[in-house]
Amino acid sequence: MDEVVAEYIRRTVLKIPRDEIMAVLQEWGFLSKAQLQTVNFRQTKENISHSVTQLCEENSADIKQAALLDIIYNHRYPNKRVWSVYQMNKTGEEADFFDFRDFKKKIRRRIQSALINVTINFREYEDNAIWIRIAWGTPYTKPNQYKTTYAVYHSQTPYVFISASTLRSNLPLLCQAIVVASSYHDIREMELRSRCLKSLKDIVFKRYSQHSPDQQIQHLYFFFSYPAVDLRIIDENKSEKERIHRLNQDCFGDGPQPKLDFAQYKLETMFKSDPKWDVLEKKEPFRCLVKFSSPHLLESLKSLAPAGLSDAPLSPLLTCIPHKARNYFKIREKKSLLPGSFVSP
């Protein structure tokens, strides 16, 4: 077995939590049950990694097997990477039959035609998710197995989740290969990033608990049209907390929010001023870029009103982040505004 492969397997084993090394190796399937029984999993991780490496040398493990172990590790612990969502578009509405073998062949052909020194590995999971692992090299150097790019594509959907390495210059090549292999026309980044891959999937596939926008509008209309004013209420703070909780629940729903680290808006609104002020000679739209980042962005927004840091309900600009995922978070406002004021959607 190559020394580079042996060292990569050893380091991968070291990354796995000690209590789960056995389960990961069993899922890997490269070592037999009898071989795994010879490993003492109660010793230190360093000693375990050496024992596993010796067994892999006996089985003559190659880079393909080492890459498969890495895919299994990243599938079990996807929060070790930062994921971005990409959406693809088709020119027609026809549904194509998906062939996994043909998909792999097209990916390899497209990438390897532009770059020779590259290793590409695939693994298909039960939820129609295809995990793609790519280790990039250069025309003069071998692929760097420690700076890999991961892509997760769900067949029959236009969504791809990509975790890019520091070698971002090869990202356009990967995107182009996925578009061609999946029979789409183009691909765009949705400006939606997080370490929690499951939350990103929940957002784009609409699989999380959310409140109906129509019900939210009806509730707000009732609140502003018929304010509940009762002079007999003594504990005003309690009443206000209940109101904030009710409005917050209407905006964000009952369940926990998807874990999102980053969101970005491209806003375009109109500025209207009194002609006497002569602020603007030309009536052009005002454009700006707004970025939000947090370890748990949606839960942070949800906690603003209860913490007294903002009024309730929050602006739709903040509460609509999950709903606007399919539109790349681009919101345009073209309404007539009050003199000299800016209004967010």
C-alpha positions as CSV (number, residue, x, y, z in Angstrom):
1,M,0.0,0.0,0.0
2,D,1.2,3.5,-0.9
3,E,2.5,5.5,2.1
4,V,0.3,8.5,1.1
5,V,-2.8,6.3,1.2
6,A,-1.7,4.7,4.6
7,E,-1.2,8.1,6.1
8,Y,-4.5,9.4,4.8
9,I,-6.4,6.5,6.2
10,R,-4.7,6.9,9.6
11,R,-5.6,10.6,9.7
12,T,-9.2,9.9,8.7
13,V,-9.6,7.3,11.5
14,L,-8.2,9.9,14.0
15,K,-10.9,12.4,13.0
16,I,-13.7,9.9,13.9
17,P,-15.1,10.1,17.5
18,R,-13.6,7.1,19.4
19,D,-17.0,5.6,20.3
20,E,-18.0,5.5,16.6
21,I,-14.9,4.2,14.9
22,M,-16.2,0.6,14.9
23,A,-19.5,1.7,13.3
24,V,-17.7,3.7,10.6
25,L,-15.4,0.9,9.7
26,Q,-18.2,-1.6,9.5
27,E,-20.1,0.8,7.1
28,W,-16.9,1.1,5.1
29,G,-16.8,-2.7,4.6
30,F,-13.2,-2.9,3.5
31,L,-12.0,-4.8,6.5
32,S,-13.6,-8.1,7.4
33,K,-15.4,-8.9,10.6
34,A,-12.6,-11.1,11.7
35,Q,-10.0,-8.4,11.1
36,L,-12.1,-5.8,13.1
37,Q,-12.2,-8.2,16.0
38,T,-8.4,-8.1,16.3
39,V,-8.5,-4.3,16.9
40,N,-8.7,-3.2,20.5
41,F,-11.1,-0.2,20.4
42,R,-10.5,0.6,24.1
43,Q,-6.9,1.8,23.5
44,T,-6.0,5.3,22.4
45,K,-7.1,6.7,19.1
46,E,-3.5,6.9,18.0
47,N,-3.0,3.2,18.6
48,I,-6.4,2.3,17.0
49,S,-5.4,4.3,13.8
50,H,-2.1,2.4,13.5
51,S,-3.9,-1.0,14.0
52,V,-6.4,-0.1,11.3
53,T,-3.6,1.1,8.9
54,Q,-1.7,-2.2,9.3
55,L,-4.9,-4.2,8.4
56,C,-5.4,-2.0,5.4
57,E,-1.8,-2.7,4.3
58,E,-2.6,-6.4,4.5
59,N,-5.6,-5.8,2.2
60,S,-3.6,-3.6,-0.1
61,A,-5.9,-0.6,0.2
62,D,-5.7,2.0,-2.6
63,I,-6.8,5.6,-2.9
64,K,-10.3,4.6,-4.0
65,Q,-10.8,2.8,-0.7
66,A,-9.3,5.7,1.2
67,A,-11.6,8.1,-0.6
68,L,-14.7,6.0,0.2
69,L,-13.8,6.0,3.9
70,D,-13.5,9.8,3.7
71,I,-17.0,10.1,2.1
72,I,-18.5,8.0,4.8
73,Y,-16.9,10.2,7.5
74,N,-18.2,13.4,5.8
75,H,-21.6,11.9,5.4
76,R,-21.8,11.1,9.1
77,Y,-20.3,14.5,10.1
78,P,-21.3,17.0,7.5
79,N,-21.1,19.9,9.9
80,K,-17.3,19.9,9.7
81,R,-17.7,21.8,6.4
82,V,-19.5,24.9,5.2
83,W,-22.1,24.1,2.6
84,S,-23.5,26.4,-0.1
85,V,-26.7,25.8,-2.1
86,Y,-26.8,25.9,-5.9
87,Q,-29.9,25.8,-8.0
88,M,-30.0,24.6,-11.7
89,N,-32.5,25.5,-14.4
90,K,-33.8,23.7,-17.4
91,T,-34.9,25.1,-20.8
92,G,-37.8,22.7,-20.9
93,E,-40.2,21.1,-18.5
94,E,-39.6,17.5,-19.5
95,A,-38.5,15.0,-16.8
96,D,-35.4,13.1,-17.8
97,F,-34.7,9.5,-16.6
98,F,-31.8,9.5,-14.2
99,D,-29.0,7.0,-14.8
100,F,-26.4,6.9,-12.0
101,R,-23.8,5.2,-14.2
102,D,-24.3,7.7,-17.0
103,F,-24.1,10.6,-14.5
104,K,-20.8,9.4,-13.1
105,K,-19.4,8.9,-16.6
106,K,-20.3,12.4,-17.7
107,I,-18.9,14.0,-14.5
108,R,-15.5,12.2,-14.9
109,R,-15.3,12.9,-18.7
110,R,-16.1,16.6,-18.2
111,I,-13.6,17.2,-15.4
112,Q,-10.8,14.9,-16.6
113,S,-10.9,16.4,-20.1
114,A,-9.8,19.7,-18.5
115,L,-7.6,18.4,-15.7
116,I,-5.7,15.2,-15.7
117,N,-4.4,15.0,-12.1
118,V,-7.7,14.6,-10.3
119,T,-9.5,11.8,-8.4
120,I,-13.3,11.6,-8.4
121,N,-15.3,9.3,-6.2
122,F,-19.0,8.7,-5.8
123,R,-21.4,7.1,-3.3
124,E,-25.2,6.9,-3.5
125,Y,-27.4,6.9,-0.4
126,E,-31.0,5.9,0.2
127,D,-32.5,9.4,0.0
128,N,-31.4,9.7,-3.7
129,A,-28.4,11.8,-2.5
130,I,-25.3,11.3,-4.6
131,W,-22.1,12.3,-2.7
132,I,-19.2,13.4,-5.0
133,R,-15.7,13.7,-3.7
134,I,-13.0,15.5,-5.8
135,A,-9.4,15.8,-4.9
136,W,-7.8,18.4,-7.2
137,G,-4.3,18.4,-8.6
138,T,-2.4,20.6,-11.1
139,P,-0.8,19.7,-14.4
140,Y,2.4,19.2,-12.5
141,T,1.3,17.9,-9.1
142,K,-0.8,14.9,-7.8
143,P,-4.2,15.4,-6.4
144,N,-4.2,16.8,-2.8
145,Q,-6.3,14.5,-0.8
146,Y,-6.5,16.9,2.1
147,K,-8.1,19.8,0.1
148,T,-11.1,18.1,-1.4
149,T,-14.4,19.5,-2.7
150,Y,-17.7,17.8,-1.9
151,A,-20.9,18.0,-3.8
152,V,-24.2,16.5,-2.8
153,Y,-26.7,16.2,-5.6
154,H,-30.3,14.9,-5.2
155,S,-31.4,13.2,-8.4
156,Q,-34.6,14.5,-9.9
157,T,-34.2,17.9,-8.2
158,P,-32.5,21.1,-9.3
159,Y,-30.5,21.5,-6.1
160,V,-26.8,20.8,-5.5
161,F,-25.0,21.4,-2.1
162,I,-21.3,22.1,-2.5
163,S,-18.6,22.4,0.1
164,A,-15.7,23.9,-1.6
165,S,-12.1,23.6,-0.5
166,T,-9.5,26.3,-0.5
167,L,-8.9,25.5,-4.2
168,R,-12.0,27.5,-5.3
169,S,-10.6,28.1,-8.8
170,N,-11.8,24.7,-9.8
171,L,-15.4,25.3,-8.6
172,P,-16.7,26.5,-12.0
173,L,-15.4,23.3,-13.6
174,L,-17.3,21.2,-11.1
175,C,-20.5,23.2,-11.5
176,Q,-20.3,22.9,-15.3
177,A,-19.8,19.1,-15.0
178,I,-22.8,18.7,-12.8
179,V,-25.0,20.8,-15.1
180,V,-24.0,18.7,-18.1
181,A,-24.3,15.4,-16.3
182,S,-27.8,16.2,-14.9
183,S,-29.1,17.6,-18.2
184,Y,-29.7,21.1,-16.9
185,H,-29.0,24.4,-18.6
186,D,-27.3,26.6,-16.1
187,I,-26.5,26.8,-12.4
188,R,-26.5,29.7,-9.8
189,E,-25.5,30.0,-6.2
190,M,-28.4,30.8,-3.9
191,E,-26.4,32.8,-1.4
192,L,-27.5,30.3,1.3
193,R,-24.8,28.8,3.4
194,S,-24.5,26.8,6.6
195,R,-22.5,24.1,8.4
196,C,-25.8,22.2,8.9
197,L,-26.4,20.4,5.6
198,K,-29.7,19.0,6.9
199,S,-31.1,22.5,7.6
200,L,-30.2,23.6,4.1
201,K,-32.1,20.6,2.7
202,D,-35.0,21.4,4.9
203,I,-35.2,24.9,3.6
204,V,-35.0,24.2,-0.1
205,F,-37.2,21.1,0.1
206,K,-39.7,22.8,2.4
207,R,-39.4,20.1,5.1
208,Y,-39.5,22.2,8.2
209,S,-42.3,23.6,10.4
210,Q,-43.4,26.9,9.2
211,H,-46.4,29.1,9.5
212,S,-48.8,29.9,6.6
213,P,-48.1,33.4,5.2
214,D,-51.9,33.9,4.7
215,Q,-52.6,33.1,8.3
216,Q,-49.8,35.5,9.4
217,I,-51.4,38.3,7.3
218,Q,-54.9,37.6,8.7
219,H,-53.6,37.7,12.2
220,L,-51.7,41.0,11.7
221,Y,-54.8,42.5,10.1
222,F,-56.8,41.5,13.2
223,F,-54.2,42.9,15.5
224,F,-54.0,46.3,13.9
225,S,-57.7,46.6,13.2
226,Y,-59.0,45.6,16.6
227,P,-56.3,46.3,19.2
228,A,-57.0,44.5,22.5
229,V,-57.2,47.3,25.0
230,D,-58.4,46.4,28.5
231,L,-57.9,48.9,31.3
232,R,-58.5,46.2,33.9
233,I,-55.2,44.4,33.0
234,I,-52.8,45.0,35.8
235,D,-49.7,43.1,34.5
236,E,-49.0,44.9,31.3
237,N,-45.6,43.2,30.9
238,K,-47.3,39.8,30.9
239,S,-49.7,41.0,28.2
240,E,-46.9,42.4,26.1
241,K,-44.9,39.2,26.4
242,E,-47.9,37.1,25.3
243,R,-48.4,39.4,22.3
244,I,-44.8,39.2,21.3
245,H,-44.9,35.4,21.7
246,R,-48.0,35.1,19.6
247,L,-46.6,37.3,16.8
248,N,-43.3,35.5,16.9
249,Q,-45.1,32.2,16.6
250,D,-47.0,33.4,13.6
251,C,-43.8,34.6,11.9
252,F,-41.6,31.6,12.6
253,G,-43.9,28.7,13.4
254,D,-43.9,26.3,16.4
255,G,-40.9,24.1,15.6
256,P,-37.1,24.8,15.7
257,Q,-35.7,26.8,12.8
258,P,-33.3,25.3,10.2
259,K,-29.7,26.0,11.1
260,L,-28.5,28.7,8.7
261,D,-25.1,30.6,9.0
262,F,-25.4,33.1,6.1
263,A,-28.0,34.9,4.0
264,Q,-27.6,37.7,1.5
265,Y,-30.1,40.1,-0.1
266,K,-29.8,42.1,-3.3
267,L,-32.2,44.9,-2.7
268,E,-33.5,47.4,-5.3
269,T,-35.9,50.1,-4.1
270,M,-37.0,53.6,-5.2
271,F,-36.1,56.8,-3.5
272,K,-38.7,59.6,-3.8
273,S,-38.1,63.1,-2.5
274,D,-39.9,66.4,-2.7
275,P,-39.1,68.2,-6.0
276,K,-38.2,71.4,-4.0
277,W,-35.4,69.5,-2.2
278,D,-33.7,68.6,-5.5
279,V,-32.0,65.6,-3.9
280,L,-31.9,63.5,-7.0
281,E,-31.8,64.7,-10.5
282,K,-32.6,61.3,-12.0
283,K,-35.1,58.9,-10.5
284,E,-33.0,55.8,-10.5
285,P,-33.5,52.7,-8.2
286,F,-31.4,52.5,-5.1
287,R,-29.4,49.3,-5.0
288,C,-27.6,47.7,-2.0
289,L,-26.3,44.4,-0.7
290,V,-27.3,43.3,2.7
291,K,-25.6,40.3,4.4
292,F,-26.5,38.5,7.6
293,S,-24.3,36.0,9.3
294,S,-24.6,34.1,12.6
295,P,-23.9,30.6,14.1
296,H,-27.7,30.1,14.0
297,L,-29.2,32.9,11.9
298,L,-32.9,32.1,12.0
299,E,-33.0,31.3,15.7
300,S,-31.2,34.6,16.3
301,L,-33.8,36.5,14.4
302,K,-36.5,34.6,16.2
303,S,-35.1,35.7,19.6
304,L,-34.9,39.4,18.8
305,A,-38.4,40.4,19.8
306,P,-38.7,38.3,23.0
307,A,-35.3,39.7,24.1
308,G,-36.6,43.3,23.6
309,L,-34.1,44.0,20.9
310,S,-36.7,44.7,18.2
311,D,-40.4,45.4,17.8
312,A,-42.9,42.7,17.1
313,P,-43.6,41.5,14.5
314,L,-40.2,41.6,12.7
315,S,-39.9,43.1,9.3
316,P,-40.8,40.7,6.5
317,L,-37.3,41.3,5.2
318,L,-36.1,39.2,8.0
319,T,-38.9,36.6,8.5
320,C,-39.1,35.6,4.8
321,I,-35.5,34.3,4.5
322,P,-36.6,30.6,4.3
323,H,-39.5,31.4,1.9
324,K,-37.2,33.4,-0.4
325,A,-34.7,30.6,-0.8
326,R,-36.0,29.6,-4.2
327,N,-35.6,33.1,-5.5
328,Y,-31.9,33.5,-4.5
329,F,-32.9,36.0,-1.9
330,K,-33.3,38.8,-4.5
331,I,-36.2,41.1,-3.5
332,R,-37.2,44.0,-5.5
333,E,-39.5,46.8,-4.2
334,K,-40.9,49.2,-6.7
335,K,-43.7,50.9,-4.7
336,S,-44.1,54.6,-4.4
337,L,-42.5,55.7,-1.1
338,L,-43.0,58.6,1.2
339,P,-41.0,61.7,0.5
340,G,-37.4,61.2,1.5
341,S,-37.7,57.8,3.0
342,F,-36.5,54.2,2.4
343,V,-38.7,51.2,2.9
344,S,-37.7,47.6,3.0
345,P,-39.9,44.9,1.5
